[in-house]
Amino acid sequence: MLGIDWRLPAAYRHVKHIPAAGFAWEYLRRNDEYRQDFQTIESTGQPTGRDLEAFAHRWGLRFPVRSRRAA
C-alpha cells in the first residue's frame, strides 16, 4: 500500500500542476484491482503480447509509439 496519507493536503500540492494523464495515473495506481492485475502479469516474467494487450485494454492504457533504433 502507498505510504501517502490522502488526508494531508500537503501531500497533494503537486496535483494542481500535473497534466490530466498524470492525474489519471495517480488515481489508477491507487486502485487495488489494478495493482493486483499488475502484480499478476509481472509475476509471469515474460507476459505474452496478448496478455499485455488485454491488460492495457482493461485499464485503458495507451503507450506512445517508440521510434525504432537505426540498425
Helices and strands as residue ranges (DSSP letters): G 9-17, H 20-28, H 32-43, H 49-59
